[in-house]
Amino acid sequence: MTTEPNLALSLSGGAARGAYQIGVWKALHEHGLQPFIKVATGSSVGAINAALIVQGDVQKALDLWRDSQPEEAFDNLREHPEEGYIGLVKDGLRNRGIRVNGLKNILRRVLNEGQIRNSSIDFGLVIYNLSQRRGESYFQEEIPEEQLVEYIIGSASFPAFQSHQIGSNKYIDGGLYKIMPVDLTFQKPNIDLLIGIDVAEASKFLPLLWGLKRKYGERLLYLRPSRTLPNPANFSEQARLQQLEIGYDDGLQLIKKLPFG
């Protein structure tokens, strides 16, 4: 492999565990590997993180994961704080899914469609079209103008959340289609090494790695957390900070394994 490789990142879903992925990216960024990243794709929360990576502002990504509070994201926590997290269950039952309009507005502020489209890094995501009952994969050039962030929101609309309306279709979590969009990423040419960062709980029980390693061999470096992460539904500040730290430490170890110097 050359000393200036073409790297790609593929990020799984995993709800609050997405903080781990940004910790890994922080380590890669600090060690000067950002210019080598040519493609970043994601599913569910991985789509949010892939978009942040494409934008290239690691501090903005860290601020999002460190500083955002659950009551900002979840409508019912903001409207009825006395109900606590049990109120989210009630909210979901009342509204055919938990309302996360606050989260959507946060993402609309933090994610910049122009920066993503004009980046030197290709961005891709997977999403599940609930109206058509099918999974869909897109790179940024295939998504209509002014709808890119809406597709990211759709991919990150976890099954317990309300579905996200785009045009005449409703969309939900891309992880229902593909936990980690490795195949989509390899559609882009000339990728020397793809780093797949998988924090999905379901991957413990699915033979995802076996098939991918058979197909892509040494071109795929598959990373799972070295330590047990908090529950994917644990969005507390302590849990997020812990996962950022574990991800950063794992990222430093990952760099030592990269087959170039």
C-alpha positions in Angstrom: 0.0 0.0 0.0 1.2 3.5 -0.7 2.3 6.0 2.0 -0.6 8.2 0.8 -3.5 5.7 0.8 -7.1 6.3 -0.1 -9.0 5.6 3.1 -12.7 5.1 3.5 -14.9 4.9 6.7 -18.1 3.0 7.1 -20.1 3.6 10.3 -22.8 1.4 11.7 -25.9 2.4 13.6 -25.9 2.1 17.4 -27.9 5.1 18.8 -26.0 6.7 21.7 -23.0 4.6 21.0 -22.3 6.8 18.0 -20.2 8.9 20.4 -17.6 6.1 20.2 -17.2 6.6 16.4 -16.4 10.3 16.9 -13.8 9.3 19.4 -12.1 7.1 16.9 -12.3 9.9 14.3 -10.7 12.3 16.7 -7.7 10.1 17.0 -7.4 9.7 13.2 -7.8 13.4 12.7 -5.2 14.3 15.3 -2.7 12.0 13.7 -3.0 13.7 10.3 -5.1 11.1 8.5 -8.1 13.3 7.6 -6.6 14.2 4.1 -6.5 10.5 3.2 -10.2 9.9 3.8 -11.9 9.8 0.4 -15.3 8.3 1.3 -17.5 8.2 4.5 -20.7 6.3 4.7 -23.1 5.6 7.5 -26.3 3.9 8.6 -28.6 5.5 11.3 -26.5 7.4 13.8 -23.5 6.4 11.6 -25.0 8.6 8.8 -24.9 11.6 11.2 -21.3 10.9 12.1 -20.3 10.2 8.5 -21.7 13.6 7.5 -19.8 15.3 10.4 -16.6 13.6 9.2 -17.2 14.8 5.6 -17.6 18.4 6.9 -14.2 18.0 8.6 -14.8 20.0 11.7 -13.9 17.6 14.5 -14.6 20.2 17.2 -18.1 20.7 16.0 -18.6 16.9 16.2 -17.2 16.7 19.7 -19.4 19.7 20.8 -22.5 18.0 19.4 -21.8 14.7 21.3 -20.5 16.4 24.5 -22.9 19.3 24.9 -26.3 18.2 23.5 -28.7 17.3 26.3 -31.5 14.7 26.0 -34.2 17.2 26.7 -33.1 19.2 23.7 -33.6 16.2 21.4 -36.7 14.5 22.9 -39.8 16.7 22.8 -41.5 15.0 25.7 -38.5 15.4 28.0 -38.7 19.1 27.3 -42.4 19.4 27.6 -43.0 17.1 30.6 -39.6 16.8 32.5 -41.5 15.4 35.5 -42.3 12.2 33.5 -38.6 11.4 32.9 -37.6 8.7 30.5 -40.8 6.7 31.1 -42.6 9.6 29.5 -40.9 8.7 26.2 -42.8 5.4 26.2 -46.1 7.3 26.7 -45.1 9.8 24.0 -44.4 7.0 21.6 -47.8 5.4 22.2 -49.6 8.7 21.9 -47.9 9.8 18.7 -47.1 6.6 16.8 -43.5 7.0 17.7 -41.4 9.1 20.0 -41.2 12.7 18.9 -37.7 14.0 18.3 -38.3 17.4 16.6 -35.7 18.9 18.8 -33.1 16.4 17.5 -34.1 17.2 13.9 -33.6 20.9 14.5 -30.2 20.3 16.1 -29.1 18.3 13.1 -30.4 21.0 10.7 -28.2 23.5 12.6 -25.1 21.4 12.8 -25.1 19.7 9.4 -24.3 21.9 6.4 -25.5 20.6 3.0 -23.2 22.9 1.1 -20.1 21.8 3.0 -21.0 18.1 2.5 -21.6 18.5 -1.2 -18.5 20.5 -1.8 -16.2 18.3 0.3 -13.4 16.3 -1.1 -14.8 13.3 0.7 -17.7 11.4 -0.9 -20.7 11.0 1.5 -23.2 8.1 1.4 -25.9 6.7 3.5 -28.5 3.9 3.7 -32.1 4.5 4.7 -35.3 2.5 4.9 -38.3 3.7 2.8 -41.2 2.7 5.0 -43.8 3.8 2.4 -42.2 1.6 -0.3 -41.1 -1.1 2.2 -37.5 -1.2 0.8 -34.0 -0.2 1.8 -32.3 2.5 -0.3 -28.7 3.6 -0.7 -27.5 7.0 -1.8 -24.4 9.0 -2.4 -24.7 12.8 -2.0 -25.0 13.4 -5.7 -28.0 11.1 -5.9 -30.0 13.1 -3.3 -32.1 16.1 -4.4 -30.8 19.6 -3.6 -31.9 20.9 -0.2 -32.9 17.4 1.0 -29.5 16.0 2.0 -29.9 16.7 5.7 -33.5 15.4 5.6 -32.2 12.1 4.3 -29.7 12.0 7.1 -32.4 12.6 9.6 -34.5 9.9 8.0 -31.6 7.4 8.2 -31.2 8.2 11.9 -35.0 7.9 12.7 -34.7 4.9 15.0 -37.6 2.4 14.9 -39.0 3.8 18.2 -39.1 7.3 16.8 -41.7 8.8 14.5 -40.9 8.1 10.9 -39.5 11.1 8.9 -41.5 12.5 6.0 -39.7 13.4 2.8 -42.0 14.3 -0.1 -44.6 11.6 -0.4 -42.6 8.9 1.5 -41.9 8.1 5.1 -38.5 7.0 6.1 -37.0 5.2 9.2 -33.7 3.8 10.5 -31.2 2.8 7.8 -30.0 0.0 10.1 -33.2 -1.9 9.2 -31.7 -2.2 5.7 -27.9 -2.5 6.4 -26.3 -2.2 9.8 -23.1 -0.9 8.2 -22.9 0.1 4.5 -19.6 -1.5 3.6 -20.8 -2.6 0.2 -22.0 0.9 -0.7 -18.7 2.3 0.3 -16.8 0.0 -2.0 -18.8 1.2 -4.9 -16.4 4.1 -5.0 -13.2 3.3 -6.9 -9.6 3.1 -5.8 -10.2 2.5 -2.1 -7.1 1.0 -0.6 -8.5 0.5 2.9 -11.9 0.7 4.4 -12.2 1.1 8.2 -15.6 -0.2 9.4 -16.5 1.1 12.8 -19.3 -1.1 14.2 -21.1 -0.3 17.4 -24.4 -2.0 16.6 -25.6 -4.3 19.3 -27.1 -6.7 16.7 -23.7 -7.3 15.2 -22.9 -9.5 18.2 -25.5 -12.0 16.9 -25.1 -11.6 13.1 -22.3 -13.1 11.0 -21.7 -9.7 9.4 -17.9 -9.8 9.7 -17.5 -13.2 8.2 -19.1 -12.4 4.9 -17.4 -9.0 4.6 -14.0 -10.4 5.3 -14.5 -13.1 2.8 -15.5 -10.6 0.2 -13.0 -7.8 0.8 -10.1 -9.4 2.7 -7.3 -7.1 3.7 -9.0 -4.1 2.2 -11.4 -4.1 5.2 -10.2 -3.3 8.7 -13.1 -4.0 11.0 -13.3 -2.3 14.4 -15.5 -3.1 17.4 -15.1 -1.4 20.8 -12.4 -3.0 23.0 -14.5 -2.4 26.1 -18.2 -2.8 26.9 -20.1 0.4 26.0 -23.1 1.7 27.9 -26.6 0.8 26.7 -27.4 2.2 23.2 -30.4 4.0 24.8 -28.2 5.7 27.4 -27.9 9.3 26.2 -26.6 10.6 29.5 -23.6 13.0 29.5 -21.5 10.5 31.5 -22.2 7.7 29.0 -21.4 9.9 26.0 -18.1 11.1 27.5 -17.1 7.6 28.4 -17.7 6.4 24.8 -15.8 9.3 23.3 -12.9 8.3 25.5 -13.0 4.6 24.7 -13.3 5.4 21.0 -10.3 7.7 21.1 -8.2 5.1 22.9 -9.3 2.5 20.4 -8.5 4.9 17.5 -5.0 5.3 18.8 -4.5 1.5 18.8 -6.1 1.3 15.4 -3.5 3.7 14.0 -0.7 1.3 15.1 -2.3 -1.4 12.9 -2.6 0.6 9.7 -0.4 -1.0 7.0 1.3 2.2 6.0 3.7 4.7 7.6 
